[in-house]
Amino acid sequence: MKKIFIDGREGTTGLQIEDRLAKRSDIEMISIDESLRKDPAARSKCINESDVTFLCLPDDAARESVSLCNNLDTIIIDASTAHRTSPEFAYGFPELSVKFREKIKNSKRIAVPGCHASGFISLVYPLVKEGLIEPSYPLSSFSVSGYSGAGKKMIVKYQDPERSPSFDSPRQYALGQTHKHLPEMTAVCGLENPPLFSPLICDYYAGMAVSVPIYSRLMKKKMSLTELHNFYKEYYSDTRFLKVVETMGSDVLTDGFLEANTLIGTNNMQLFICGNDERILLCSRFDNLGKGASGAAVQCMNIALGLAEDTGL
């Protein structure tokens, strides 16, 4: 029986992790008195008594929690942005390569990828790793997300019956190109420069679709649409949760559209290879609260504990 503590369980990700663990008989949850949830001594006690602690906190609080852990056997799984580019933390995306999976398996410190970053990296990392594009390729990306990814305060605003009509419209943000996921998108993919990134928050609860356009003429190794589709199918052929959709181009669409909310409640991710031989559009679809947050966190825990990675998922 493994003891699990969620530091910051009141937030969206913390509650989702708790829900995913609720039906499991192989774990015991450590609880903290509500009045002490911000008390360092009380949190330290819970962290050091646990086999696994999930951090669902703002960045500074996550760094503090890591400093409170002196039990060398406790596994810390951080869902914040604080440690995603730290060499001391395994980056929690096991599908990317054997190297990533082994580091998760053998590490006591794991950083859960950001939601937008997960979609982008799933598409771009293989291209750079296998030499299909140069690290200097001028990448861009746009990402559509449900409002749950913006946190509890934004959820309240979107669900307010007296809200402004502006919330009815998709809303683009981070126009200054300083989005907090850009450092990990750049570092994990080994890029020389951050991509031009355009995220949008929209009036639906959950689900995400991240797209990356590629000009085949700018590729280091030029590929047709069919060749690139086959490349991704082979690259991710042995993964449990990440699947490349069999069809290509417009055949993947439903009435001409690619919906972003079809994988809600799962830890699945789908990749779509669209466009034509000259202008290829790569798309990644998943639940921003699943593979983009709590599902990925639980998957990492399973791997770190030596369990089947889909346990409880």
CORGI-V366744 format. One record per residue. RES is the residue in three letters. PSI is psi in whole degrees, -180 to 180 (999 if undefined). OMEGA is omega in whole degrees, 0 to 359 (* if undefined). NEAR is the number of other C-alpha atoms within 10 Angstrom. Layout:
RES:PSI:OMEGA:NEAR, RES:PSI:OMEGA:NEAR
//
This chain:
MET:118:180:8, LYS:138:179:12, LYS:129:185:17, ILE:133:175:23, PHE:134:176:24, ILE:108:179:26, ASP:104:185:26, GLY:37:185:20, ARG:-11:183:20, GLU:-18:180:16, GLY:172:183:14, THR:-47:182:19, THR:-42:179:30, GLY:-44:179:21, LEU:-38:178:16, GLN:-40:176:20, ILE:-45:180:22, GLU:-42:178:18, ASP:-40:182:12, ARG:-25:181:18, LEU:-11:191:19, ALA:-35:185:13, LYS:4:182:10, ARG:139:182:11, SER:-2:184:10, ASP:6:182:9, ILE:158:176:15, GLU:125:182:16, MET:134:174:15, ILE:126:181:15, SER:157:178:14, ILE:141:178:18, ASP:136:183:10, GLU:-36:182:9, SER:-13:183:8, LEU:7:188:11, ARG:-17:176:16, LYS:6:181:14, ASP:119:184:12, PRO:-40:182:14, ALA:-43:180:12, ALA:-42:178:14, ARG:-41:179:23, SER:-41:179:20, LYS:-46:181:13, CYS:-43:181:21, ILE:-47:185:29, ASN:-16:174:19, GLU:-13:187:18, SER:156:167:24, ASP:-36:178:22, VAL:131:173:25, THR:127:173:26, PHE:133:177:31, LEU:113:179:28, CYS:67:194:25, LEU:164:167:23, PRO:161:187:13, ASP:-48:183:16, ASP:-40:179:11, ALA:-35:177:18, ALA:-42:178:22, ARG:-39:178:16, GLU:-44:181:12, SER:-40:177:21, VAL:-40:180:17, SER:-21:180:10, LEU:-12:184:16, CYS:118:175:21, ASN:6:175:11, ASN:112:185:13, LEU:-14:181:9, ASP:-12:181:13, THR:129:176:19, ILE:126:177:23, ILE:123:177:24, ILE:107:189:30, ASP:118:179:29, ALA:1:179:28, SER:-179:178:23, THR:-11:196:20, ALA:-36:190:17, HIS:17:187:23, ARG:-21:177:25, THR:12:180:18, SER:130:178:14, PRO:-16:180:9, GLU:-11:181:13, PHE:138:170:20, ALA:140:177:27, TYR:121:193:27, GLY:56:178:29, PHE:78:189:22, PRO:-23:182:21, GLU:-18:187:18, LEU:-39:179:21, SER:167:176:15, VAL:-36:180:10, LYS:-45:179:12, PHE:-44:181:15, ARG:-43:181:19, GLU:-36:179:14, LYS:-39:176:19, ILE:-45:182:26, LYS:-35:187:21, ASN:4:186:14, SER:152:171:16, LYS:0:180:19, ARG:117:185:24, ILE:133:177:29, ALA:124:178:28, VAL:131:180:30, PRO:154:173:28, GLY:159:185:25, CYS:-54:178:24, HIS:-41:181:28, ALA:-37:180:21, SER:-46:180:26, GLY:-46:181:30, PHE:-48:185:29, ILE:-36:178:24, SER:-31:182:25, LEU:-39:190:23, VAL:-37:183:23, TYR:-48:180:21, PRO:-34:181:19, LEU:-41:180:21, VAL:-45:183:18, LYS:-41:184:15, GLU:8:174:12, GLY:23:179:13, LEU:-31:173:18, ILE:154:177:21, GLU:152:174:18, PRO:-17:180:20, SER:2:182:13, TYR:133:182:17, PRO:81:185:16, LEU:150:170:17, SER:163:182:15, SER:145:169:20, PHE:149:188:18, SER:130:179:24, VAL:129:184:23, SER:148:169:27, GLY:160:187:23, TYR:-12:180:26, SER:-26:181:23, GLY:-13:182:23, ALA:-1:175:12, GLY:175:188:12, LYS:-41:182:15, LYS:-41:180:10, MET:-34:177:13, ILE:-44:179:16, VAL:-43:180:13, LYS:-43:181:14, TYR:-31:183:20, GLN:2:178:14, ASP:119:180:10, PRO:-18:180:8, GLU:19:184:8, ARG:163:177:12, SER:145:176:10, PRO:-18:179:7, SER:-23:180:8, PHE:-12:177:15, ASP:-20:186:12, SER:149:168:10, PRO:140:183:16, ARG:117:178:13, GLN:145:181:14, TYR:-179:182:13, ALA:39:182:12, LEU:-16:178:11, GLY:3:178:9, GLN:42:177:14, THR:27:181:12, HIS:142:187:14, LYS:-15:178:14, HIS:-12:183:18, LEU:-41:180:19, PRO:-43:180:17, GLU:-35:176:22, MET:-41:181:27, THR:-50:186:21, ALA:-48:184:16, VAL:-38:180:16, CYS:-10:181:20, GLY:35:182:17, LEU:151:177:19, GLU:-26:181:13, ASN:149:177:16, PRO:150:175:20, PRO:160:170:20, LEU:113:192:15, PHE:129:183:22, SER:92:178:19, PRO:149:176:19, LEU:140:172:16, ILE:136:189:21, CYS:166:187:21, ASP:63:168:16, TYR:158:194:16, TYR:-52:187:18, ALA:161:182:22, GLY:147:185:28, MET:144:173:30, ALA:121:181:25, VAL:131:182:27, SER:144:178:23, VAL:117:177:21, PRO:143:180:16, ILE:129:171:22, TYR:118:183:17, SER:-30:181:20, ARG:-19:180:12, LEU:-2:180:14, MET:146:175:15, LYS:-40:174:15, LYS:100:184:13, LYS:134:179:16, MET:149:172:18, SER:171:177:14, LEU:-45:180:21, THR:-42:180:15, GLU:-41:180:12, LEU:-37:176:20, HIS:-45:179:23, ASN:-35:177:14, PHE:-49:181:16, TYR:-39:178:20, LYS:-41:179:16, GLU:-42:184:11, TYR:-42:184:16, TYR:24:186:19, SER:-26:185:13, ASP:15:184:11, THR:146:183:12, ARG:-44:189:13, PHE:-18:184:18, LEU:120:183:21, LYS:141:175:18, VAL:124:180:21, VAL:136:189:15, GLU:-38:183:13, THR:164:182:14, MET:172:173:17, GLY:-145:185:17, SER:-11:180:16, ASP:-19:182:11, VAL:-11:189:16, LEU:153:174:14, THR:110:183:9, ASP:34:177:8, GLY:5:184:9, PHE:150:172:9, LEU:106:182:15, GLU:152:182:14, ALA:-6:190:22, ASN:23:185:20, THR:-11:183:14, LEU:20:181:20, ILE:136:178:18, GLY:1:180:19, THR:171:172:17, ASN:22:184:25, ASN:156:174:20, MET:136:178:24, GLN:138:175:17, LEU:137:180:25, PHE:134:178:25, ILE:108:188:26, CYS:-179:177:23, GLY:-142:179:16, ASN:-174:186:16, ASP:-21:181:17, GLU:-41:184:15, ARG:105:185:15, ILE:133:178:20, LEU:115:178:18, LEU:133:182:24, CYS:142:177:24, SER:126:182:26, ARG:136:182:27, PHE:176:176:30, ASP:120:180:28, ASN:-22:176:34, LEU:-9:180:26, GLY:-97:178:27, LYS:-19:178:31, GLY:2:181:27, ALA:-97:191:26, SER:-39:179:28, GLY:-44:178:26, ALA:-38:180:30, ALA:-45:180:26, VAL:-39:176:27, GLN:-44:178:24, CYS:-41:178:27, MET:-46:180:24, ASN:-45:180:19, ILE:-44:181:21, ALA:-29:180:24, LEU:1:179:16, GLY:20:179:11, LEU:167:172:13, ALA:133:189:11, GLU:-18:181:19, ASP:11:178:15, THR:122:181:14, GLY:4:182:15, LEU:999:*:17
//
